[in-house]
Amino acid sequence: MTTFTPTGRSKLRRLPTRGYTDRETIYKILDEGLLCHIGFAVDGQPYVIPTSYARAEDTLYVHGSAASRMLKELQKGVPACVTVTLLDGLVLARSVFHHSMNYRSVVAFGRAALITDADKKIEALRAITEHIISGRWADARTPNEKELNQTSVLEFSIEEASAKIRTGPPLDDEEDYALPVWAGVVPLELNALAPIRDPRLSDGMAPPTYAAEYQRPNSNRSGRKD
């Protein structure tokens, strides 16, 4: 299927015209993001934890210390929610009430499982590394057996998901357009600066191209201007 089928937990109720359930839109946002937040509950106490991730079709890979409370809880198969948000601009309206932000976000629901197969675990770690910066896995030392034993890797199966996107200028009340107040959008982007060398790096080693020319993938930012 090219779209996720929303249920009561993923259906947009506030400004539904900004919502998308097609996989193409959702995948592009997930692939551009670097950080996700995972929400889950333990004995009625909610937690939201930020972490890195990677996507493969309808699966997200996350990893961390084998002692992590989050990973220990998620691998039980408890319901979880994963969110990713990309901030594209500050929307300054003529009235404070209509100030907003341009953004692209995904909310995904599903359950996670521990990856126990050694080869699949390595592949998931490779995917996470390459998602952060493509080309790094081939250059850096790969995990040894001790490090693998200290690391848990989970696969989060996306059962349903929706995206929400806002683009365009502010939407003021009609009578406010005549006010002598500047209005518009301050665009925001995630840009990489020049790499900073490790003080203990050997002399004469230049940063690899993937670091010196690092750029995040820029997904299609088109969306409804509402």
HUHUMO-V799602 format. One record per backbone hydrogen bond with DSSP energy under -0.5 kcal/mol. CO is the residue of the C=O (numbers start at 1). NH is the residue of the N-H. If there is no record, write none. Layout:
BEGIN
{{CO & NH} {CO & NH}}
END
This chain:
BEGIN
{{2 & 23} {4 & 6} {7 & 10} {7 & 11} {13 & 15} {15 & 18} {16 & 19} {18 & 165} {20 & 163} {21 & 4} {22 & 26} {23 & 27} {24 & 28} {25 & 29} {26 & 30} {27 & 31} {28 & 32} {29 & 33} {36 & 51} {37 & 39} {37 & 83} {38 & 49} {39 & 81} {40 & 47} {42 & 45} {44 & 46} {45 & 42} {47 & 40} {49 & 38} {51 & 36} {54 & 61} {56 & 59} {58 & 158} {59 & 56} {60 & 156} {61 & 54} {62 & 154} {64 & 152} {65 & 68} {68 & 72} {69 & 73} {70 & 74} {71 & 75} {73 & 76} {73 & 78} {74 & 77} {74 & 112} {80 & 110} {81 & 39} {82 & 108} {83 & 37} {84 & 106} {86 & 88} {86 & 104} {88 & 188} {89 & 91} {89 & 102} {90 & 92} {90 & 186} {91 & 93} {91 & 100} {92 & 184} {95 & 98} {96 & 99} {100 & 91} {102 & 88} {102 & 89} {103 & 166} {104 & 86} {105 & 164} {106 & 84} {107 & 162} {108 & 82} {109 & 159} {109 & 160} {110 & 80} {111 & 157} {113 & 155} {114 & 116} {117 & 121} {118 & 122} {119 & 123} {120 & 124} {121 & 125} {122 & 126} {123 & 127} {124 & 128} {125 & 129} {126 & 130} {127 & 131} {128 & 132} {129 & 133} {133 & 136} {135 & 139} {136 & 139} {136 & 140} {144 & 148} {145 & 149} {146 & 150} {148 & 151} {150 & 66} {152 & 64} {153 & 115} {154 & 62} {154 & 156} {155 & 113} {155 & 157} {156 & 60} {156 & 158} {157 & 111} {157 & 159} {160 & 109} {162 & 107} {163 & 20} {164 & 105} {166 & 103} {170 & 172} {173 & 176} {173 & 177} {174 & 177} {175 & 178} {176 & 179} {179 & 181} {184 & 92} {185 & 187} {186 & 90} {189 & 191} {195 & 197} {198 & 201} {202 & 205} {204 & 206} {208 & 211} {208 & 212} {209 & 213} {211 & 214} {217 & 219} {224 & 167} {224 & 226}}
END
